[in-house]
Amino acid sequence: MASQNALDYLRTRSLVDCDTLNAEVARRLGPFEDCTSNQAIVYAELSKPEHKSLLSDSVVDAAAVRKATAESQDPRFAGLELDELAVEIATVKLALKITPYIQGRIHLQTNPYYAYSTQKTVANAARFVYLFKRYAPDWDIDRICIKIPSTWEGLMACRALELTGIHTLATTLFTMPQAVLAAEVGCSYVAPYVNQLRVHFEPGFTDPNKLFQLCSNIQRYYKSINTRTKVLPASLTSPEECLALAGADHITIAPGLLEELSQQASTLTVPSVFDEQSSAEGLPTRTSYLNDEAAYRIAFTRDLSGASEGKLTQAINIFCDMQDRLIALVKSKSE
């Protein structure tokens, strides 16, 4: 019997997801439960030479989809620019390529420029569903999960989508108030960012306040209130950080870290925050923000004296930058 590696060990403790749309990575290092993605991941894949035709075809398809939806006056596509639609089509096509190697759901992130618009976020999610049905009519729509930034408006979009049966994940989550509201609106998952997003884009930067304990606290709080929302820690930077989260409901891991974990001997020398003795200390009593937007906003703003709000703003800005790059990439293929 082959010796167990660190990735095997993690799979005995948590459902492991791949944070990529690279089908070869999923095939080689799987099995994976879910697949997560965002604008940076989509850009990295679409920039590869092997996806040149996929991108070009998506530009052509966008014109056909826009014509068809314009004739039917489909409100989901009202006012949508051709380049943005091409990005969404290419994203869905990438997702369908990785699907054979994923046992659970495919997570696609909405346009970060809609982070403060409930209406536009809901329309974006509905377009993703439409496009999956268009390109894979027999594909199980229950396998779609829409990633939405954890703003108030984004979480209200999660509520609207979950009520229609569309799974959602509240992403870029840095605080307990966000987690509390995410459970209230019925999110299927939350993704607490252990490291603020800039660690992946700014060489040499190390997050001085890694949120391991928040991940554990959220999961304990969710169990205490018996919610169905699952905890899916994200934004990890080392194999040790991954192992420190063994026991989370899910854990999403980028290709480079998956490679390292698969080559590292199984070890229990990295203690997991989920193995610490449970107690009510540090957990909120059952709290409700759903009907009190002002209370939610001040609780979020006050977290770490505003530092958490800054992390969310930073993440949205970075994802907007990546959305801009995606649009520029599409434009280069349509000129």
C-alpha positions in Angstrom: 0.0 0.0 0.0 1.4 3.4 -0.9 2.2 5.6 2.0 -0.2 8.4 2.8 0.8 11.9 1.9 -0.4 15.1 3.4 -3.1 15.6 0.8 -4.4 12.1 1.6 -4.4 13.0 5.3 -6.4 16.2 4.6 -9.0 14.2 2.8 -9.6 12.1 5.9 -10.4 15.3 7.8 -12.1 17.6 5.3 -13.7 17.7 1.9 -10.9 19.0 -0.3 -11.7 21.4 -3.2 -9.4 22.6 -5.9 -9.0 26.3 -6.3 -8.5 26.3 -10.1 -10.2 25.8 -13.4 -7.2 23.7 -14.7 -8.8 20.4 -15.7 -5.4 18.7 -15.9 -4.6 19.6 -12.2 -8.0 18.3 -11.2 -7.5 15.0 -13.2 -4.0 14.4 -11.8 -4.4 15.3 -8.2 -8.1 14.5 -7.6 -10.5 13.4 -6.5 -11.9 16.7 -5.5 -15.3 17.6 -4.0 -15.8 21.0 -5.4 -14.0 23.4 -7.7 -13.6 27.1 -6.8 -12.6 30.0 -9.0 -12.5 33.8 -9.3 -11.5 36.4 -11.9 -7.8 35.9 -11.3 -8.2 32.1 -11.9 -10.2 32.6 -15.0 -7.7 35.1 -16.4 -4.8 32.7 -15.7 -6.5 30.0 -17.7 -7.8 32.1 -20.6 -4.3 33.5 -21.0 -2.9 30.1 -21.9 -2.2 29.3 -25.6 -4.3 26.1 -25.4 -7.4 28.2 -24.7 -7.0 30.6 -27.6 -9.8 29.0 -29.6 -12.1 28.7 -26.6 -11.7 32.4 -26.0 -12.2 33.3 -29.7 -15.3 31.0 -29.9 -16.7 32.7 -26.8 -16.5 36.1 -28.5 -18.4 34.7 -31.4 -20.9 33.0 -29.2 -21.5 36.2 -27.2 -22.9 37.9 -30.3 -25.3 35.0 -30.9 -26.4 34.9 -27.3 -27.0 38.6 -27.2 -29.0 38.5 -30.4 -31.2 35.6 -29.1 -31.8 37.2 -25.7 -32.5 40.6 -27.2 -35.2 39.2 -29.4 -36.8 37.6 -26.4 -36.2 40.8 -24.3 -34.6 38.6 -21.6 -34.0 41.0 -18.6 -31.0 39.0 -17.4 -29.1 40.3 -20.4 -30.4 43.9 -20.5 -27.6 46.4 -21.0 -24.9 43.8 -20.9 -21.8 44.6 -22.9 -20.7 42.0 -25.4 -17.2 41.7 -23.9 -18.5 41.0 -20.4 -20.9 38.3 -21.8 -17.9 36.7 -23.7 -16.0 36.5 -20.4 -19.0 34.8 -18.8 -19.3 32.3 -21.6 -15.6 31.5 -21.6 -15.8 31.0 -17.8 -18.7 28.5 -18.2 -16.8 26.7 -20.9 -13.8 26.3 -18.7 -16.0 25.1 -15.9 -17.5 22.4 -18.1 -14.0 21.2 -19.0 -13.2 20.5 -15.3 -16.5 19.0 -14.4 -15.6 15.4 -15.1 -13.0 15.5 -12.3 -15.2 17.2 -9.7 -17.6 15.2 -7.6 -19.6 18.1 -6.2 -20.1 21.7 -7.3 -18.5 24.2 -9.6 -18.2 27.7 -7.9 -18.1 30.7 -10.3 -17.7 34.2 -9.0 -19.9 37.1 -10.0 -18.5 40.3 -11.5 -16.9 42.2 -8.7 -18.1 45.5 -10.1 -21.5 44.3 -9.0 -20.4 43.8 -5.4 -22.7 46.7 -4.2 -25.7 45.9 -6.4 -28.0 43.1 -5.3 -30.0 43.4 -8.6 -27.0 43.1 -10.9 -25.5 40.3 -8.9 -28.7 38.3 -9.1 -28.9 38.9 -12.8 -25.2 37.8 -13.2 -25.9 34.5 -11.3 -29.0 33.9 -13.4 -26.9 34.3 -16.6 -24.5 31.7 -15.4 -27.3 29.3 -14.9 -28.7 30.1 -18.4 -25.3 29.6 -20.0 -24.8 26.2 -18.3 -28.1 25.1 -19.7 -27.2 26.4 -23.1 -23.9 24.6 -23.4 -24.7 21.5 -21.4 -28.5 20.9 -21.4 -28.2 17.7 -19.4 -25.9 19.1 -16.8 -27.3 19.0 -13.2 -28.0 22.7 -12.3 -27.8 21.8 -8.6 -24.0 21.5 -9.2 -23.7 25.3 -9.8 -22.6 27.5 -6.9 -22.4 31.2 -7.3 -19.6 33.0 -5.4 -20.6 36.5 -4.2 -18.5 39.0 -2.3 -19.8 39.4 1.3 -21.1 42.9 1.2 -24.5 43.6 2.5 -25.8 43.9 -1.0 -24.0 40.7 -2.0 -25.5 38.8 0.9 -29.0 40.0 0.0 -28.3 38.6 -3.5 -27.4 35.3 -1.9 -30.7 35.3 -0.1 -32.7 36.0 -3.3 -30.8 33.2 -5.1 -31.0 30.6 -2.4 -34.8 31.2 -2.3 -34.9 30.2 -6.0 -32.8 27.1 -5.4 -29.4 28.4 -6.6 -26.5 27.6 -4.3 -24.3 30.5 -3.1 -21.0 31.0 -1.4 -20.3 34.2 0.5 -16.7 34.9 -0.4 -14.1 37.5 0.8 -15.3 37.0 4.3 -13.2 38.3 7.2 -15.6 38.7 10.2 -18.1 37.0 12.4 -20.8 39.5 11.5 -20.5 38.6 7.8 -20.7 34.9 8.8 -23.7 35.4 11.0 -25.6 37.2 8.2 -24.5 34.6 5.6 -26.1 31.9 7.6 -29.3 33.9 8.1 -29.7 34.5 4.3 -29.2 30.7 3.7 -25.8 30.6 2.0 -24.7 27.1 1.2 -21.1 28.0 2.0 -18.9 30.8 3.4 -15.3 31.3 2.5 -13.3 33.0 5.3 -10.1 34.3 3.9 -7.3 33.2 6.1 -4.9 35.7 4.4 -6.0 39.0 2.9 -6.0 38.7 -0.8 -3.0 41.0 -1.4 -0.7 38.1 -0.3 -1.2 36.5 -3.7 -0.5 39.7 -5.7 2.1 41.6 -3.7 5.5 39.8 -3.5 7.0 39.7 0.0 3.8 40.7 1.8 2.8 38.6 4.7 -0.6 38.9 6.5 0.1 39.9 10.1 -3.3 38.7 11.2 -4.1 35.3 9.7 -7.7 34.3 10.4 -7.3 30.6 11.4 -9.3 31.0 14.6 -12.1 32.8 12.8 -12.6 29.7 10.6 -12.9 27.5 13.6 -15.2 30.0 15.4 -17.5 30.2 12.5 -17.9 26.4 12.2 -18.5 26.1 15.9 -21.1 28.9 15.8 -22.8 27.2 12.8 -23.0 23.9 14.7 -24.4 25.7 17.7 -27.3 27.2 15.7 -27.7 24.1 13.5 -27.4 25.8 10.2 -26.7 24.0 6.9 -24.1 26.6 5.8 -20.7 25.0 5.4 -17.3 26.6 6.1 -14.8 26.6 3.3 -11.5 28.3 4.3 -9.7 30.0 1.4 -6.7 32.1 0.6 -3.9 29.9 1.9 -0.2 30.3 1.3 1.6 27.1 2.5 1.0 23.4 3.1 1.3 24.1 6.9 -1.6 26.5 6.7 -3.7 23.9 4.9 -2.9 21.3 7.6 -3.8 23.8 10.3 -7.3 23.8 8.9 -7.8 20.0 8.9 -11.3 19.4 10.1 -13.0 22.3 8.3 -16.2 21.3 6.4 -14.4 22.0 3.1 -11.0 23.5 2.3 -10.0 24.9 -1.1 -6.4 24.7 -2.2 -4.5 26.2 -5.2 -2.6 24.0 -7.6 0.9 24.8 -6.3 -0.1 23.9 -2.7 -1.8 20.7 -3.9 1.4 19.7 -5.6 3.4 20.3 -2.4 0.9 18.5 -0.2 0.9 15.5 -2.6 4.7 15.2 -2.2 4.8 15.7 1.5 4.7 12.8 3.9 1.6 12.7 6.1 2.3 14.5 9.4 0.4 15.4 12.5 3.0 17.8 13.7 1.0 20.8 12.5 -1.8 21.2 15.0 -5.3 22.0 13.6 -7.3 24.9 15.0 -10.3 22.5 14.6 -8.9 20.2 17.2 -8.8 22.7 20.0 -11.2 22.1 22.8 -14.6 23.5 22.0 -16.1 26.1 24.2 -18.6 29.0 23.9 -15.8 31.5 24.6 -15.4 34.0 21.7 -18.6 32.9 20.0 -21.5 35.3 19.7 -24.9 34.4 21.2 -27.4 33.7 18.4 -27.5 37.1 16.7 -29.7 38.4 13.9 -28.8 41.1 11.4 -31.3 40.2 8.6 -33.8 42.9 9.5 -31.3 45.4 10.9 -29.0 46.6 8.2 -27.7 49.5 10.3 -26.7 47.1 13.1 -24.9 44.9 10.6 -23.0 47.7 9.0 -21.7 49.1 12.2 -20.7 45.7 13.6 -18.8 45.0 10.4 -17.2 48.4 10.3 -16.1 48.1 14.0 -14.5 44.7 13.5 -10.7 45.1 14.2 -11.3 48.9 14.2 -12.1 49.0 10.5 -9.2 46.7 9.4 -11.6 44.0 8.3 -13.7 46.3 6.2 -10.4 47.4 4.6 -9.6 43.8 3.7 -12.9 43.4 1.9 -12.5 46.7 0.0 -9.0 45.6 -1.0 -10.2 42.2 -2.3 -13.0 43.8 -4.3 -10.5 46.2 -5.9 -8.1 43.4 -6.8 -10.9 41.3 -8.3 -12.1 44.4 -10.3 -8.5 44.8 -11.6 -8.6 41.1 -12.8 -12.1 41.7 -14.3 -10.5 44.6 -16.3 -7.8 42.3 -17.5 -10.4 39.7 -18.6 -12.2 42.4 -20.6 -9.0 43.5 -22.2 -8.1 39.9 -23.1 -11.5 39.5 -24.8 -11.2 42.8 -26.7 -7.8 41.6 -28.0 -9.5 38.6 -29.6 -12.4 40.6 -31.1 -10.4 43.3 -32.8 
